[in-house]
Amino acid sequence: MRDELAFSTALELAAKVRAREVSPSELVELYLERIERLAPRLNAYVTVDADGARLAARALDSTAPEAPFHGVPLPIKDLHETAGLRTTYSTKAFADNVPVFDQAVVRRLRDAGFIVLGKTNTPEFGTIAQTESELNGTCRNPWDTSRTPGGSSGGAAAAVAAGLSPAAHGSDGGGSIRTPASCCGLVGIKPSRGRVSPAPYGSGGLGLGISGPIARTVRDAAALLDVMAGNEPGDFFFAPEPQRAFFAEADADPGRLRIAVTTEPPVQVPVDPECEAAARATADLLSDLGHDLVEATPPWQRDDLLPHFVRVWQVGPATAGIEDLSLLEPINRALAEDARATSSPELTLSVLQLQAFVRELVAFWLDVDVLLTPTLALPPVPIGWTYEETDGDPRLAFARQTLFTPFTPLVNVTGQPAVSLPLHWTATGLPVGVQLIGRPFDEATLIRLSAQLEQARSWAGRRPPSPDGSRAV
């Protein structure tokens, strides 16, 4: 019964707390026990704040619930600062870093009543799509522990899938919410650029990265986005205020939509038949639901696109405040070296070229409401896949990421909202997600459509086997 409670949604747990059916302290103890028992095999958490979570829970036990998620436990990705709680960015240079402040999105989550359980695993600086690092070790997929949960929010997704939290905070700079959602059989929303504040930091030249939710259900993901969203003084990018709460959109009829379908990625790499099958089966379902489907690919296949993106991407590790590059892992060290060798006019040209490309690309959505693609080009890859067939060359290892995640990064360049939905499983039981990309700032349509798909083909009852060898429930 306690395990069943652990797999409740965040909204269900919040309702139970309001009804006095369970206390915040009971929920914290439930998840701490599961983390202690199951997490070592998965390595989803890199820091567990048991004392802090218990203290926060006791303070809420006798307080009338007013915040929407009063007393519900939740982890924060270890790329985002938490006051008084170790934040490592999965790099040895910050192994003992304890911030004195909460990043704005963390503050908003606390204000919504969430209790921070700890920090979830991520690759160093979130650079790659597999959650493996020298400092924090390898995070494993609950559906098959020989495979990756994806990245860079891999620990967050593994925690939710294994019942170590009801939902999780993630962030997405090139697919880092959608990739682990696909790998772990979850819902992941990458919000529109400017929807969630990066405060106290800036957004970089293109504002690629943004925080967002990872959850089991569309309703949970939408409700989490409601509390994460909002701007702070000094934000460079702003998203228009939504017409109503995203949570309300999950109960709204999407109407009859014009939906484009493609399995052709922006970069010419092979797409696994399972990933193609996931998109095709979803297209058939959407047609059955009354939507108008059209086979169409955006004008996104350009030879110069990837080099421009990499030139912007490599700025991240180069500006992380680490002068001694020997402290970095090989991939980030190579990226930082390449960034230092890139002139400011070259970087500026790449930013301008990508911005010009965005104007051309988003025009595709003048004729359609949503684009359906596979989320990834491969099912969850094996642990250690990053360096396969590279002879240890970090630049080749980084280039291999495109074989796995060709469909996701462009959405960060355009700033559009996107969602990954768990609508397909392989014959061996591995989750394979599908991606829906919406018009700029139109999370509402994506949430309505996602909720309709969830109702038509629910995935909520699927559970991975427990890492300790028993069933999860």
VMD Tcl script that draws the C-alpha trace (Angstrom):
set ca {
  {0.00 0.00 0.00}
  {2.87 2.36 0.80}
  {4.49 1.57 -2.55}
  {1.19 2.35 -4.26}
  {1.15 5.70 -2.47}
  {4.69 6.39 -3.73}
  {3.46 6.11 -7.32}
  {0.63 8.59 -6.77}
  {0.79 11.79 -8.77}
  {1.82 15.05 -7.13}
  {-1.75 16.31 -7.48}
  {-3.11 13.20 -5.79}
  {-0.66 13.56 -2.91}
  {-1.53 17.24 -2.51}
  {-5.21 16.29 -2.30}
  {-4.47 13.64 0.33}
  {-2.55 16.16 2.43}
  {-5.43 18.67 2.22}
  {-7.88 15.94 3.25}
  {-5.60 14.99 6.19}
  {-5.33 11.45 4.82}
  {-1.55 11.67 4.97}
  {0.87 14.18 6.48}
  {3.88 15.85 4.87}
  {6.13 13.98 7.31}
  {4.64 10.66 6.28}
  {5.27 11.44 2.63}
  {8.85 12.49 3.30}
  {9.53 9.29 5.25}
  {7.92 7.22 2.50}
  {10.23 8.61 -0.17}
  {13.33 8.66 2.03}
  {12.85 4.95 2.76}
  {12.46 4.17 -0.94}
  {15.48 6.29 -1.84}
  {17.63 4.49 0.73}
  {16.41 1.09 -0.47}
  {16.30 1.59 -4.24}
  {18.36 4.60 -5.24}
  {21.86 3.09 -4.85}
  {21.23 0.79 -7.81}
  {19.84 3.61 -9.94}
  {22.02 6.48 -8.64}
  {19.20 8.91 -9.35}
  {20.00 11.17 -6.38}
  {23.44 12.66 -5.81}
  {22.48 14.47 -2.60}
  {19.61 13.55 -0.26}
  {18.59 16.23 2.22}
  {16.91 13.97 4.76}
  {17.31 16.36 7.68}
  {16.16 19.40 5.72}
  {13.16 17.55 4.26}
  {12.09 16.28 7.69}
  {12.42 19.73 9.20}
  {10.36 21.30 6.42}
  {7.74 18.57 6.68}
  {7.33 18.99 10.44}
  {6.79 22.70 9.93}
  {3.98 21.94 7.46}
  {2.35 19.10 9.41}
  {0.38 21.43 11.66}
  {-0.10 24.23 9.12}
  {-3.33 24.65 7.18}
  {-2.64 23.77 3.51}
  {-2.83 26.93 1.41}
  {-0.16 26.39 -1.26}
  {-1.24 24.06 -4.09}
  {1.39 21.40 -3.33}
  {1.55 21.80 0.44}
  {3.82 19.09 1.85}
  {4.52 17.20 -1.39}
  {8.17 16.06 -1.77}
  {10.10 16.92 -4.95}
  {13.76 16.77 -6.08}
  {15.73 19.50 -7.87}
  {18.16 18.83 -10.71}
  {21.76 19.27 -9.61}
  {22.42 22.02 -12.15}
  {20.27 24.46 -10.18}
  {21.18 26.21 -6.95}
  {19.51 25.32 -3.66}
  {20.21 27.38 -0.55}
  {22.27 25.43 1.97}
  {22.15 22.25 -0.13}
  {25.12 20.99 -2.13}
  {24.96 21.80 -5.84}
  {27.77 20.19 -7.87}
  {26.76 20.55 -11.54}
  {28.32 17.05 -11.62}
  {31.79 18.52 -11.93}
  {34.76 17.86 -9.65}
  {35.53 21.57 -9.46}
  {32.27 22.16 -7.54}
  {32.14 18.91 -5.59}
  {31.72 20.74 -2.28}
  {29.77 23.76 -3.50}
  {26.96 24.82 -1.15}
  {25.03 27.84 -2.51}
  {23.60 30.49 -0.20}
  {20.57 31.14 -2.41}
  {17.78 29.38 -4.29}
  {17.52 29.84 -8.01}
  {14.21 31.59 -8.77}
  {12.51 28.45 -10.06}
  {13.45 26.61 -6.87}
  {11.99 29.43 -4.79}
  {8.76 29.22 -6.78}
  {8.55 25.48 -6.18}
  {9.09 25.94 -2.45}
  {6.49 28.72 -2.40}
  {4.04 26.28 -4.02}
  {4.44 24.04 -0.97}
  {6.93 21.48 -2.29}
  {9.48 19.99 0.10}
  {12.92 19.53 -1.50}
  {14.06 15.92 -1.06}
  {17.49 16.41 -2.60}
  {19.34 16.84 -5.87}
  {19.12 14.54 -8.90}
  {21.93 13.27 -11.07}
  {23.02 14.91 -14.31}
  {26.05 14.72 -16.63}
  {28.73 17.35 -16.09}
  {27.08 20.73 -16.81}
  {24.25 18.85 -18.54}
  {26.29 18.79 -21.73}
  {25.38 15.35 -23.07}
  {22.24 13.18 -23.24}
  {23.48 10.35 -21.02}
  {23.64 10.85 -17.25}
  {27.16 9.66 -16.53}
  {29.87 11.71 -14.82}
  {33.21 11.22 -13.10}
  {32.03 12.96 -9.94}
  {28.54 11.56 -9.45}
  {28.75 8.30 -11.37}
  {26.32 6.57 -13.71}
  {22.57 6.94 -13.44}
  {20.61 3.92 -14.67}
  {17.23 3.49 -16.31}
  {14.62 1.82 -14.05}
  {13.16 -0.02 -17.07}
  {16.53 -1.66 -17.82}
  {19.47 -0.80 -15.59}
  {21.95 -1.62 -18.36}
  {20.66 1.43 -20.24}
  {20.69 5.18 -19.80}
  {17.74 7.13 -18.44}
  {18.78 9.85 -20.87}
  {20.04 13.27 -19.97}
  {20.68 15.70 -18.85}
  {17.71 15.43 -16.44}
  {18.34 11.69 -16.20}
  {18.33 11.49 -12.42}
  {15.06 13.40 -12.27}
  {13.36 11.04 -14.71}
  {14.80 7.90 -13.10}
  {13.54 9.08 -9.70}
  {9.99 9.63 -10.96}
  {9.87 6.39 -12.96}
  {11.08 4.34 -9.97}
  {8.70 5.91 -7.47}
  {11.41 7.87 -5.66}
  {9.43 11.08 -6.14}
  {5.98 11.90 -7.53}
  {7.35 14.38 -10.08}
  {10.58 16.29 -10.61}
  {12.18 19.54 -11.64}
  {14.18 19.29 -14.84}
  {15.78 21.62 -17.35}
  {16.19 21.50 -21.11}
  {18.86 23.18 -23.24}
  {18.88 20.77 -26.17}
  {16.38 18.09 -25.20}
  {17.34 17.50 -21.57}
  {13.74 17.13 -20.35}
  {12.31 15.40 -23.40}
  {15.13 12.86 -23.79}
  {14.87 11.38 -20.26}
  {11.07 11.54 -20.42}
  {11.24 9.38 -23.55}
  {13.78 6.99 -22.03}
  {11.88 6.57 -18.76}
  {8.25 6.47 -19.95}
  {7.20 9.87 -18.61}
  {5.72 13.21 -19.63}
  {8.24 16.01 -20.10}
  {7.42 19.58 -21.08}
  {10.03 21.91 -22.53}
  {8.36 25.33 -22.06}
  {8.54 28.30 -24.42}
  {11.59 30.54 -24.18}
  {10.92 33.11 -21.48}
  {8.18 31.07 -19.79}
  {10.31 30.17 -16.74}
  {12.82 32.68 -15.41}
  {16.52 31.71 -15.23}
  {17.06 34.29 -12.45}
  {19.43 35.24 -11.02}
  {21.26 34.31 -14.22}
  {20.92 35.46 -17.79}
  {19.74 33.35 -20.69}
  {22.78 33.38 -22.98}
  {22.73 34.63 -26.54}
  {19.88 32.37 -27.62}
  {18.24 31.43 -24.33}
  {18.56 27.72 -25.10}
  {18.06 26.38 -21.58}
  {14.90 26.49 -19.49}
  {13.47 24.69 -16.46}
  {10.39 22.54 -16.79}
  {8.48 19.58 -15.35}
  {8.92 15.82 -15.56}
  {5.89 13.86 -14.38}
  {3.80 10.72 -14.84}
  {0.72 12.50 -16.15}
  {-0.10 15.48 -18.30}
  {-2.15 17.06 -15.49}
  {0.80 16.88 -13.10}
  {3.19 18.32 -15.68}
  {0.80 21.17 -16.47}
  {0.25 21.96 -12.80}
  {4.01 22.01 -12.16}
  {4.51 24.33 -15.10}
  {1.96 26.69 -13.57}
  {4.05 27.11 -10.42}
  {7.40 27.23 -12.25}
  {6.31 29.83 -14.79}
  {6.79 33.54 -14.35}
  {9.28 36.32 -14.90}
  {11.68 38.07 -12.56}
  {13.04 41.63 -12.74}
  {15.75 41.87 -15.38}
  {14.74 38.84 -17.44}
  {15.90 39.20 -21.03}
  {13.21 36.95 -22.53}
  {9.49 37.13 -21.73}
  {6.71 34.78 -22.75}
  {3.19 36.25 -23.02}
  {0.92 35.52 -20.06}
  {-1.22 32.43 -20.73}
  {-4.95 33.01 -21.07}
  {-5.58 30.65 -18.15}
  {-3.76 28.13 -15.97}
  {-2.00 25.34 -17.84}
  {-3.63 22.89 -15.45}
  {-7.03 23.99 -16.76}
  {-5.89 23.27 -20.32}
  {-5.51 19.59 -19.45}
  {-9.30 19.39 -19.11}
  {-10.05 21.40 -22.27}
  {-11.04 20.02 -25.67}
  {-8.22 20.60 -28.19}
  {-10.70 20.88 -31.04}
  {-9.86 19.65 -34.51}
  {-6.19 20.36 -35.18}
  {-4.01 20.28 -38.28}
  {-1.03 18.14 -37.35}
  {2.08 17.57 -39.46}
  {3.98 14.30 -39.11}
  {7.61 13.63 -39.95}
  {10.26 11.08 -39.06}
  {12.98 13.00 -40.94}
  {15.31 14.67 -38.43}
  {17.08 18.01 -38.96}
  {20.39 16.14 -39.15}
  {20.61 13.25 -41.58}
  {21.08 10.30 -39.24}
  {19.27 6.93 -39.16}
  {16.04 6.70 -37.16}
  {15.41 3.40 -35.39}
  {12.29 1.54 -36.59}
  {10.89 1.56 -33.03}
  {11.09 5.35 -32.95}
  {9.45 5.61 -36.36}
  {6.76 3.16 -35.25}
  {6.04 5.28 -32.17}
  {5.40 8.35 -34.30}
  {3.36 6.48 -36.92}
  {1.15 4.78 -34.34}
  {0.54 8.13 -32.65}
  {-0.35 9.67 -36.00}
  {-2.91 6.92 -36.55}
  {-4.36 7.55 -33.10}
  {-4.59 11.29 -33.74}
  {-6.40 10.63 -37.00}
  {-8.84 8.35 -35.18}
  {-9.44 11.17 -32.70}
  {-10.60 13.41 -35.55}
  {-7.53 15.52 -36.28}
  {-6.29 16.37 -39.77}
  {-2.93 14.73 -40.40}
  {-0.50 15.79 -43.11}
  {2.90 14.37 -43.99}
  {5.23 17.37 -43.93}
  {8.78 18.15 -42.79}
  {9.90 21.64 -41.75}
  {12.74 23.18 -43.79}
  {15.26 22.21 -41.15}
  {17.85 20.10 -43.00}
  {20.78 22.47 -43.60}
  {24.44 21.52 -43.63}
  {25.58 24.59 -41.70}
  {23.02 24.28 -38.90}
  {24.85 21.84 -36.62}
  {28.22 23.65 -36.70}
  {26.51 26.92 -35.73}
  {24.65 25.18 -32.87}
  {27.81 23.52 -31.54}
  {29.63 26.86 -31.63}
  {26.98 28.30 -29.32}
  {26.69 25.14 -27.19}
  {30.41 24.99 -26.40}
  {30.21 28.38 -24.69}
  {28.56 26.69 -21.67}
  {31.55 24.77 -20.28}
  {33.88 27.60 -21.29}
  {32.00 30.11 -19.12}
  {31.37 27.89 -16.08}
  {33.92 29.72 -13.95}
  {36.63 27.03 -14.21}
  {39.94 28.42 -15.44}
  {41.86 25.16 -15.07}
  {40.33 23.07 -17.85}
  {42.09 19.94 -16.58}
  {39.38 19.81 -13.90}
  {36.77 19.15 -16.58}
  {35.83 15.82 -18.11}
  {37.20 15.19 -21.61}
  {34.09 16.22 -23.56}
  {33.63 19.50 -21.70}
  {37.36 20.16 -21.77}
  {37.36 19.77 -25.57}
  {34.30 21.99 -25.93}
  {35.82 24.66 -23.69}
  {39.09 24.56 -25.62}
  {37.22 24.96 -28.90}
  {35.21 27.85 -27.45}
  {38.36 29.64 -26.33}
  {39.75 29.22 -29.84}
  {36.62 30.74 -31.38}
  {36.69 34.48 -32.01}
  {33.86 36.74 -30.88}
  {32.93 37.60 -34.52}
  {32.66 33.87 -35.29}
  {30.38 33.29 -32.29}
  {28.27 36.33 -33.12}
  {27.90 35.15 -36.70}
  {26.63 31.78 -35.50}
  {24.08 33.43 -33.21}
  {22.88 35.66 -36.07}
  {22.71 32.75 -38.52}
  {20.66 30.70 -36.07}
  {18.32 33.63 -35.42}
  {17.81 34.07 -39.15}
  {17.13 30.36 -39.50}
  {14.52 30.57 -36.73}
  {12.51 33.13 -38.72}
  {12.39 30.76 -41.67}
  {11.64 27.66 -39.63}
  {8.80 28.89 -37.40}
  {6.87 29.97 -40.51}
  {6.15 26.26 -40.97}
  {3.68 26.54 -38.07}
  {1.62 29.14 -39.92}
  {0.02 26.20 -41.73}
  {-0.13 23.62 -38.93}
  {-0.97 23.67 -35.24}
  {1.42 20.94 -34.11}
  {4.32 18.91 -35.48}
  {4.63 15.25 -34.46}
  {8.06 13.57 -34.51}
  {9.84 10.79 -32.66}
  {11.43 12.27 -29.55}
  {14.68 10.40 -30.18}
  {16.30 8.52 -33.05}
  {17.12 5.53 -30.81}
  {15.51 3.76 -27.87}
  {17.43 4.16 -24.57}
  {21.07 3.44 -25.39}
  {23.35 1.23 -23.26}
  {25.44 2.65 -20.45}
  {28.78 3.73 -21.91}
  {27.36 4.24 -25.42}
  {28.78 7.77 -25.59}
  {32.33 6.58 -26.17}
  {31.60 3.53 -28.30}
  {33.48 3.51 -31.62}
  {35.40 6.67 -30.73}
  {38.80 5.36 -29.52}
  {38.33 7.71 -26.58}
  {38.15 10.84 -28.74}
  {35.95 13.32 -26.79}
  {34.98 15.28 -29.89}
  {33.78 12.13 -31.61}
  {31.94 11.18 -28.42}
  {30.18 14.52 -28.39}
  {29.35 14.23 -32.09}
  {27.69 10.86 -31.39}
  {24.99 12.68 -29.44}
  {23.41 13.64 -32.76}
  {22.76 9.95 -33.48}
  {20.58 9.83 -30.37}
  {18.98 13.29 -30.16}
  {18.61 14.82 -33.64}
  {14.97 15.87 -33.13}
  {15.24 17.90 -29.92}
  {17.88 20.70 -30.04}
  {16.27 22.85 -32.75}
  {13.25 23.47 -30.53}
  {15.60 25.15 -28.05}
  {16.95 27.33 -30.86}
  {13.45 28.39 -31.97}
  {12.23 28.72 -28.38}
  {9.03 26.82 -29.12}
  {7.25 24.64 -26.57}
  {7.47 20.88 -26.95}
  {6.39 17.81 -25.04}
  {7.49 14.17 -25.00}
  {4.76 11.60 -24.33}
  {5.22 7.89 -23.42}
  {3.03 6.32 -26.09}
  {5.17 3.38 -27.20}
  {7.12 0.51 -25.67}
  {9.41 -1.94 -27.44}
  {8.83 -5.69 -27.32}
  {11.55 -5.87 -24.66}
  {9.79 -3.29 -22.50}
  {11.77 -0.13 -23.21}
  {9.85 3.18 -23.38}
  {9.97 5.17 -26.63}
  {8.52 8.69 -26.60}
  {6.92 10.87 -29.24}
  {7.46 14.60 -29.48}
  {4.82 17.25 -30.12}
  {6.12 20.70 -31.09}
  {3.73 23.63 -30.82}
  {3.52 27.12 -32.19}
  {5.58 29.76 -30.37}
  {4.21 30.30 -26.84}
  {1.37 27.82 -27.42}
  {1.83 25.37 -24.55}
  {-1.96 25.40 -24.16}
  {-2.61 23.48 -27.37}
  {0.12 20.96 -26.60}
  {-1.30 20.31 -23.12}
  {-4.85 19.89 -24.43}
  {-3.71 17.50 -27.15}
  {-1.42 15.59 -24.80}
  {-4.25 15.11 -22.31}
  {-6.50 13.82 -25.09}
  {-3.84 11.29 -26.11}
  {-3.35 10.23 -22.51}
  {-7.07 9.65 -22.09}
  {-7.20 7.63 -25.31}
  {-4.14 5.49 -24.51}
  {-3.30 5.80 -20.83}
  {0.20 4.93 -19.68}
  {-0.28 5.66 -15.95}
  {-0.46 2.00 -14.92}
  {2.91 1.04 -16.37}
  {5.63 0.46 -13.77}
  {9.24 -0.61 -14.22}
  {10.63 -3.59 -12.32}
  {12.15 -2.60 -9.00}
  {15.96 -2.29 -8.95}
  {16.06 -4.61 -5.91}
  {14.67 -7.47 -8.05}
  {11.06 -7.31 -6.90}
  {8.17 -5.67 -8.70}
  {7.89 -1.90 -8.16}
  {4.48 -2.33 -6.51}
}
mol new
graphics top color blue
foreach p $ca { graphics top sphere $p radius 0.5 }
foreach p [lrange $ca 0 end-1] q [lrange $ca 1 end] { graphics top cylinder $p $q radius 0.2 }
display resetview
